[in-house]
Amino acid sequence: MKSCGRLATRVDQEWLERVQGVQIASSLTPDNALTLKDGATLARELGGRYLIRYLHSDQLGTGQQGSVAPCYVTPTAYSPEDCVRWLALPNPAHPREFALILDPSKIPAALGPRWVRLGDGIEYLLPQGFPPEALVLPWEVRIS
């Protein structure tokens, strides 16, 4: 199996650290030690890029009205197989074949960025979830 996960992640790292001057926290950094950002700050940090919330088929429809539950997102595009490995996602037998695309400017609060613990990706924690208006599209996108 071929993968672009490493390249995609390193390009995001370069963007955040070198271009934007944002430090990516260690994977061992506790949530309460991460920098809290509002949507405007997060959008500037990401330079107009979106955030991605990966889902497996059993989760279809669960985010179309937004979410008040804390969740993790990433700026990095991964294949379904790469998601589990690079983001150290639970239930690895279910590849994430779908994604919600989120506009960071419409997210009320975010913590991060941080390297994924026991993975290799970059994550943000949305402690208040995301409102429905943060969805770029009102449905999930199939990824491959």
Backbone bond lengths (Angstrom), bond angles and torsions (degrees), N, CA, C in turn:
res aa  C-N    CA-C-N  psi(-1)  N-CA   C-N-CA  omega(-1)  CA-C   N-CA-C  phi
1 M - - - 1.444 - - 1.533 109.17 -
2 K 1.305 115.89 131.42 1.453 121.43 177.24 1.523 108.65 -93.16
3 S 1.332 115.60 151.20 1.454 120.03 -176.03 1.523 110.37 -146.59
4 C 1.317 115.84 143.53 1.468 121.51 173.49 1.519 110.62 -110.69
5 G 1.351 117.10 13.70 1.457 121.43 -177.17 1.515 113.67 -56.37
6 R 1.319 116.44 -43.51 1.462 119.90 -178.69 1.530 110.52 -64.94
7 L 1.323 116.89 -46.46 1.461 120.40 -179.62 1.532 110.29 -63.81
8 A 1.315 117.53 -45.93 1.463 120.78 -179.77 1.529 111.49 -58.96
9 T 1.319 116.26 -42.97 1.468 120.60 -179.66 1.520 111.21 -67.61
10 R 1.317 117.66 -43.13 1.466 120.69 -178.75 1.531 111.41 -67.01
11 V 1.336 117.18 -35.38 1.465 119.72 175.78 1.529 109.70 -63.64
12 D 1.326 117.37 -41.69 1.467 120.55 176.55 1.523 111.34 -64.99
13 Q 1.317 116.62 -40.32 1.468 120.04 176.90 1.527 110.17 -60.29
14 E 1.328 117.28 -46.83 1.465 121.59 178.97 1.533 110.34 -58.73
15 W 1.323 116.22 -44.13 1.461 120.25 -179.26 1.528 110.44 -61.14
16 L 1.313 116.52 -50.53 1.461 119.86 -176.69 1.527 112.14 -66.93
17 E 1.318 117.26 -49.33 1.465 120.32 -172.84 1.536 113.32 -80.25
18 R 1.315 116.85 -50.00 1.465 119.34 -173.84 1.523 111.75 -81.96
19 V 1.320 117.10 -46.86 1.463 120.28 -175.75 1.524 111.57 -79.72
20 Q 1.322 117.23 -46.76 1.464 120.68 -174.86 1.528 113.57 -93.45
21 G 1.331 117.64 -14.00 1.457 120.66 179.57 1.518 113.94 71.86
22 V 1.324 116.63 26.51 1.466 122.48 -178.49 1.521 109.08 -98.87
23 Q 1.306 117.17 130.04 1.458 122.03 177.07 1.527 109.46 -84.74
24 I 1.319 117.51 130.03 1.459 122.27 175.10 1.523 106.93 -88.34
25 A 1.328 116.19 122.44 1.466 121.50 -176.61 1.528 110.83 -69.44
26 S 1.308 115.01 153.73 1.461 122.21 175.43 1.528 110.20 -59.69
27 S 1.302 116.34 152.10 1.469 121.27 177.43 1.522 111.92 -63.50
28 L 1.318 117.78 -19.14 1.466 121.51 -179.92 1.529 112.92 -90.23
29 T 1.315 117.26 0.18 1.462 121.07 179.58 1.524 109.76 -70.59
30 P 1.342 118.02 123.64 1.472 119.19 178.98 1.535 111.05 -69.00
31 D 1.321 115.43 155.47 1.461 120.84 -178.53 1.523 112.01 -51.97
32 N 1.331 117.10 -43.84 1.467 120.02 -175.39 1.525 113.40 -71.10
33 A 1.322 118.02 -6.38 1.467 121.42 176.87 1.533 111.88 -101.90
34 L 1.329 117.06 -2.38 1.461 120.80 178.55 1.524 110.11 -80.50
35 T 1.324 115.86 154.39 1.456 121.70 179.12 1.530 109.91 -73.10
36 L 1.340 116.07 127.15 1.465 122.18 176.57 1.524 108.67 -86.69
37 K 1.331 115.25 131.10 1.465 121.00 -177.92 1.515 109.91 -129.49
38 D 1.325 116.12 146.73 1.459 119.39 170.68 1.527 108.08 -88.51
39 G 1.324 116.49 175.81 1.456 120.84 -176.20 1.507 114.55 -61.15
40 A 1.331 117.49 -40.21 1.462 120.27 -179.39 1.524 111.16 -64.29
41 T 1.327 116.39 -42.73 1.467 120.93 178.28 1.521 110.60 -64.83
42 L 1.326 116.03 -44.01 1.460 121.37 179.39 1.528 110.97 -61.52
43 A 1.317 117.18 -44.21 1.467 120.91 179.66 1.528 111.55 -62.59
44 R 1.332 117.09 -41.21 1.471 120.05 176.87 1.527 110.68 -62.88
45 E 1.335 115.44 -43.53 1.459 120.71 -179.58 1.522 111.28 -59.95
46 L 1.324 116.58 -39.27 1.460 121.17 -178.58 1.528 112.83 -86.16
47 G 1.314 116.85 -4.14 1.463 120.50 174.18 1.514 114.25 60.52
48 G 1.320 117.32 38.80 1.461 121.07 178.75 1.523 114.57 87.25
49 R 1.309 116.91 0.53 1.470 119.87 179.31 1.517 109.85 -82.60
50 Y 1.324 116.17 160.02 1.455 122.64 179.15 1.523 111.38 -91.96
51 L 1.326 115.30 166.82 1.463 123.01 169.20 1.518 108.32 -106.57
52 I 1.315 115.86 153.40 1.465 121.37 -176.11 1.518 109.29 -123.19
53 R 1.332 115.40 131.80 1.465 122.93 173.18 1.517 105.98 -113.07
54 Y 1.336 116.79 109.04 1.457 121.76 -177.84 1.521 110.90 -82.06
55 L 1.346 115.92 142.71 1.464 122.41 -177.88 1.519 110.14 -135.21
56 H 1.339 116.20 152.13 1.465 119.11 169.27 1.528 107.76 -99.51
57 S 1.313 117.14 170.98 1.464 121.72 -171.48 1.528 113.36 -58.83
58 D 1.326 118.23 -30.39 1.470 120.46 178.87 1.529 112.04 -69.03
59 Q 1.319 117.33 -14.45 1.463 121.33 -178.58 1.530 113.27 -99.09
60 L 1.323 117.16 1.75 1.468 119.89 -178.99 1.526 110.23 -56.93
61 G 1.300 116.37 135.38 1.454 122.56 178.60 1.512 114.86 86.00
62 T 1.329 117.57 -9.36 1.468 119.43 -174.94 1.516 113.47 -79.87
63 G 1.305 119.36 -16.56 1.457 120.80 -177.58 1.509 114.45 -114.10
64 Q 1.323 117.16 3.38 1.460 119.82 -174.90 1.525 113.43 -69.47
65 Q 1.314 117.84 -17.92 1.465 121.98 176.21 1.529 110.83 -105.40
66 G 1.321 115.50 15.74 1.454 120.14 -175.09 1.514 109.06 83.24
67 S 1.317 115.79 -170.80 1.458 120.80 -179.01 1.524 108.70 -154.95
68 V 1.321 116.01 139.93 1.466 119.82 173.88 1.521 110.50 -99.97
69 A 1.323 116.71 -7.61 1.462 121.40 179.60 1.530 109.63 -79.84
70 P 1.328 117.19 142.59 1.463 118.76 174.48 1.528 110.64 -57.26
71 C 1.316 116.97 144.23 1.466 120.28 178.70 1.526 109.17 -151.84
72 Y 1.311 114.33 160.68 1.456 121.79 178.82 1.522 109.48 -103.84
73 V 1.316 115.37 143.54 1.459 122.38 177.99 1.526 107.87 -138.16
74 T 1.312 115.67 167.69 1.458 121.39 179.91 1.525 109.24 -142.85
75 P 1.318 117.75 152.83 1.466 119.47 172.98 1.532 112.07 -84.62
76 T 1.311 117.80 -4.71 1.462 122.26 -169.32 1.524 112.33 -96.49
77 A 1.331 115.62 132.32 1.463 121.64 175.87 1.526 109.52 -84.38
78 Y 1.326 115.48 124.57 1.466 122.40 178.86 1.518 110.32 -126.80
79 S 1.332 115.62 156.17 1.462 121.07 170.85 1.531 107.73 -73.61
80 P 1.336 118.39 163.28 1.470 120.00 178.35 1.531 112.82 -54.83
81 E 1.319 117.09 -39.38 1.463 120.11 -178.98 1.530 111.47 -71.10
82 D 1.324 116.28 -37.36 1.460 120.39 -179.39 1.530 112.60 -69.56
83 C 1.324 117.10 -31.53 1.480 120.31 -177.29 1.517 111.65 -52.96
84 V 1.313 116.20 -50.76 1.461 120.03 -175.84 1.523 110.18 -61.46
85 R 1.313 117.34 -46.13 1.461 121.43 -176.80 1.530 112.51 -70.11
86 W 1.313 117.56 -51.16 1.455 121.16 -174.01 1.523 112.54 -73.18
87 L 1.337 117.25 -28.09 1.462 120.45 -178.92 1.526 112.63 -105.96
88 A 1.338 117.28 4.54 1.468 122.75 178.91 1.524 110.86 47.57
89 L 1.331 115.51 52.12 1.465 121.07 -176.19 1.522 111.86 -79.71
90 P 1.322 116.84 148.42 1.465 119.86 176.73 1.522 111.01 -69.56
91 N 1.301 115.85 162.80 1.464 122.62 177.77 1.533 111.47 55.96
92 P 1.334 117.03 62.45 1.458 120.68 -174.80 1.526 114.63 -65.01
93 A 1.309 118.52 -12.58 1.461 120.36 178.07 1.527 111.69 -72.61
94 H 1.324 117.36 -13.44 1.465 122.02 178.89 1.527 110.18 -108.86
95 P 1.328 117.94 94.75 1.463 119.30 177.45 1.532 110.10 -59.84
96 R 1.303 116.22 146.83 1.469 120.51 177.76 1.512 107.35 -85.02
97 E 1.332 116.28 106.68 1.455 121.86 -176.45 1.521 112.89 -102.26
98 F 1.333 116.23 0.17 1.459 120.74 -177.35 1.524 109.71 -134.81
99 A 1.325 115.54 157.31 1.459 120.15 179.73 1.521 110.26 -145.20
100 L 1.314 114.83 143.72 1.454 122.02 167.11 1.519 106.42 -97.38
101 I 1.311 116.72 134.07 1.448 121.99 -179.75 1.536 107.05 -103.12
102 L 1.334 115.84 123.12 1.463 120.95 -172.88 1.522 112.14 -115.62
103 D 1.317 115.15 138.68 1.456 122.59 174.66 1.521 107.75 -86.23
104 P 1.331 118.41 112.36 1.468 120.30 -175.36 1.524 113.45 -61.92
105 S 1.325 118.61 -26.94 1.465 120.31 -178.42 1.522 112.39 -66.96
106 K 1.335 116.91 -16.57 1.468 120.85 -177.60 1.531 112.81 -106.08
107 I 1.308 115.99 11.76 1.469 121.39 178.32 1.529 107.70 -96.80
108 P 1.337 118.02 127.67 1.467 119.27 -174.47 1.525 115.27 -68.00
109 A 1.312 117.96 -33.56 1.467 120.43 -176.73 1.518 110.06 -155.04
110 A 1.326 115.54 141.86 1.464 121.39 177.07 1.525 108.90 -144.72
111 L 1.311 115.03 146.05 1.466 122.62 175.05 1.518 107.99 -115.76
112 G 1.327 116.74 134.98 1.452 119.18 177.50 1.516 110.42 134.73
113 P 1.331 114.80 -168.34 1.461 129.09 5.38 1.532 112.00 -80.91
114 R 1.316 113.64 162.38 1.469 121.28 179.78 1.528 107.76 -147.06
115 W 1.345 115.47 147.09 1.460 120.40 172.16 1.526 107.97 -69.54
116 V 1.308 117.31 140.48 1.462 122.82 -178.75 1.526 109.96 -69.78
117 R 1.303 116.26 130.46 1.465 120.93 178.59 1.524 110.38 -69.89
118 L 1.308 116.28 128.60 1.463 125.67 -177.55 1.528 112.95 62.43
119 G 1.324 115.82 17.00 1.456 122.35 173.81 1.518 107.57 -130.10
120 D 1.309 116.93 -163.05 1.457 120.78 -179.49 1.519 113.16 -132.44
121 G 1.331 117.52 5.44 1.453 120.81 -177.05 1.518 113.21 -93.63
122 I 1.320 114.49 -177.67 1.458 123.83 178.46 1.526 107.45 -111.63
123 E 1.332 116.35 133.76 1.463 119.73 -178.37 1.527 111.61 -129.53
124 Y 1.316 113.47 156.71 1.457 123.33 167.01 1.520 106.04 -124.57
125 L 1.308 116.99 144.60 1.455 122.49 174.41 1.521 107.66 -103.53
126 L 1.322 115.87 128.42 1.461 121.48 174.44 1.525 106.47 -101.11
127 P 1.345 118.46 95.11 1.460 120.78 -172.27 1.524 114.24 -66.54
128 Q 1.337 117.03 -22.53 1.461 121.45 178.36 1.523 111.56 -108.41
129 G 1.328 117.26 13.75 1.454 120.27 -175.71 1.518 110.70 71.26
130 F 1.334 116.52 -145.99 1.462 121.05 -179.01 1.526 109.17 -147.89
131 P 1.335 117.51 143.58 1.459 120.39 178.63 1.535 110.32 -79.35
132 P 1.328 117.84 159.83 1.469 119.65 -179.68 1.532 112.84 -59.54
133 E 1.332 117.16 -29.15 1.470 118.60 -179.75 1.531 112.53 -70.47
134 A 1.317 118.41 -10.98 1.464 121.11 175.84 1.526 111.75 -77.57
135 L 1.328 117.50 -15.96 1.466 120.54 179.24 1.527 110.17 -70.48
136 V 1.315 116.50 123.95 1.458 120.92 176.76 1.520 109.39 -69.49
137 L 1.310 116.45 -40.32 1.469 123.68 172.80 1.526 107.34 -121.43
138 P 1.319 118.71 143.72 1.474 119.46 -178.26 1.534 113.61 -81.52
139 W 1.305 117.84 22.75 1.455 122.51 178.12 1.528 109.44 -147.38
140 E 1.315 115.58 169.07 1.451 121.35 177.56 1.527 109.60 -80.31
141 V 1.317 115.64 148.68 1.453 122.15 176.48 1.511 107.94 -103.88
142 R 1.328 117.43 133.20 1.470 120.50 175.59 1.523 108.13 -77.31
143 I 1.328 115.94 132.06 1.453 119.59 178.30 1.521 108.85 -111.33
144 S 1.322 115.62 155.51 1.471 119.52 178.88 1.509 109.48 -147.80
